């Protein structure tokens, strides 16, 4: 005599799989959004760390020094703003990159190519990453997390790179 599953047993297993799928699919549907937010927050932390490193180099340098992505500055010549890119009075870059050429962080990050592909900027006052760009698909996450209504702002007076809500 052959042993096999009955039709009722097969239907029961299919129903259980369907219920598990119905519970699991919503959990995985937001993975892309969460990944974009995490990526953006990590890049923002890297940018802030790079700014802190540049400022520390400025404090310890006596005149000329290299900073960021092979940028050089000579603060000993009395020029307050060197080439319009670095402010020798306060020790922070005036720009993070060349926004006109879609290079958001080309001045400060040592390997900006992969980041610049995901970030855009129109000025030091408006940086947008994978979660804060208008077509990101990331919904409102609340205060402190990037979403499609937010942008990042760089202050060259105190070297902060902060998220500005909607």
C-alpha positions in Angstrom: 0.0 0.0 0.0 1.4 3.4 -1.0 1.5 6.2 1.6 0.9 9.8 0.4 -0.4 13.0 1.7 -4.1 13.6 1.6 -5.5 16.6 -0.2 -6.6 18.0 3.1 -3.1 17.8 4.5 -1.6 19.5 1.4 -4.2 22.3 1.6 -3.4 22.8 5.3 0.4 23.1 4.5 -0.3 25.6 1.7 -2.5 27.7 4.0 0.3 27.7 6.7 2.8 28.8 4.1 0.4 31.5 2.9 0.0 32.9 6.4 3.7 32.9 7.0 4.3 34.7 3.7 1.6 37.3 4.6 3.4 38.0 7.8 6.9 38.0 6.4 6.5 40.1 3.2 5.7 43.4 5.0 8.7 42.9 7.2 11.0 42.7 4.1 9.3 45.4 2.1 10.9 48.3 4.0 14.5 46.8 3.8 15.4 49.1 0.8 14.2 52.2 2.6 16.0 51.3 5.8 19.2 50.6 3.8 19.0 54.0 2.2 18.5 55.7 5.5 21.4 53.8 7.1 23.7 54.5 4.2 22.9 58.2 4.3 23.4 58.4 8.1 26.7 56.6 7.8 27.9 58.9 5.0 26.9 62.0 7.1 28.9 60.7 10.0 31.9 60.2 7.7 31.6 63.7 6.4 31.5 65.1 10.0 34.5 63.0 10.9 36.4 64.3 7.9 35.5 67.9 8.9 36.8 67.2 12.4 40.0 65.8 11.0 40.5 68.7 8.7 40.0 71.1 11.6 42.4 69.2 13.8 45.0 69.4 11.0 44.5 73.1 10.8 45.0 73.5 14.5 48.3 71.6 14.5 49.6 73.0 11.2 51.8 76.1 11.2 50.9 77.5 7.8 50.7 75.1 4.8 49.1 71.7 5.1 47.2 69.2 3.0 43.6 68.4 3.9 40.7 66.2 2.6 41.1 64.8 -0.9 44.6 66.1 -1.8 43.6 69.7 -1.2 46.4 72.0 0.0 46.2 75.3 1.7 48.8 77.9 3.0 47.4 79.8 5.9 50.7 81.5 6.6 50.4 83.9 3.7 47.8 86.1 5.4 45.0 85.1 2.9 41.9 84.5 4.9 40.1 82.4 2.3 42.5 80.3 0.2 41.1 79.9 -3.3 37.6 80.3 -1.9 37.7 76.7 -0.7 39.3 77.0 2.8 38.8 79.6 5.5 42.1 80.1 7.3 40.5 82.2 10.0 38.3 79.4 11.4 39.9 76.3 10.0 37.1 74.8 7.9 36.5 74.4 4.2 34.1 76.9 2.7 32.9 74.1 0.3 32.7 70.3 0.7 32.9 69.7 -3.0 32.2 70.9 -6.5 28.3 71.0 -6.6 28.3 72.3 -10.2 29.9 69.1 -11.4 27.8 66.7 -9.1 30.7 66.1 -6.8 29.2 66.7 -3.4 32.2 65.7 -1.3 35.1 65.7 -3.7 37.1 68.2 -1.6 36.9 66.4 1.7 36.6 62.6 1.2 39.6 60.6 0.0 37.4 58.3 -2.2 34.3 60.4 -3.1 33.3 58.6 -6.3 31.0 56.0 -4.8 29.4 58.6 -2.5 29.0 61.2 -5.2 27.0 58.8 -7.3 24.3 58.7 -4.6 24.5 62.3 -3.2 23.6 65.6 -4.8 24.1 69.2 -3.8 23.1 72.6 -5.1 25.1 74.5 -2.5 26.5 74.1 1.0 23.0 74.6 2.2 21.4 71.7 0.4 22.9 68.2 0.3 20.7 65.2 -0.4 21.6 61.5 -0.1 19.9 58.2 -1.1 17.2 58.7 1.5 16.6 62.4 1.3 16.4 62.8 -2.4 12.9 63.5 -3.7 12.5 60.2 -5.5 14.0 58.0 -2.8 10.7 56.3 -1.8 11.6 56.8 1.9 8.6 58.0 3.9 8.7 60.3 6.9 10.9 58.7 9.6 10.6 61.3 12.2 13.2 63.5 13.8 16.8 62.5 13.3 16.4 60.1 10.4 16.7 61.2 6.8 13.6 61.0 4.5 12.5 62.5 1.2 11.5 65.8 2.9 14.8 66.5 4.5 18.2 67.9 3.4 21.7 68.2 5.0 23.3 71.6 5.6 26.9 72.4 6.1 28.0 75.4 8.2 31.4 76.5 7.4 31.5 78.8 10.4 31.5 75.9 12.9 32.2 72.8 10.7 28.9 71.1 11.3 27.0 68.9 8.8 23.5 68.5 10.1 20.1 67.1 9.0 17.4 69.8 8.5 13.9 68.4 8.7 11.4 69.0 5.9 
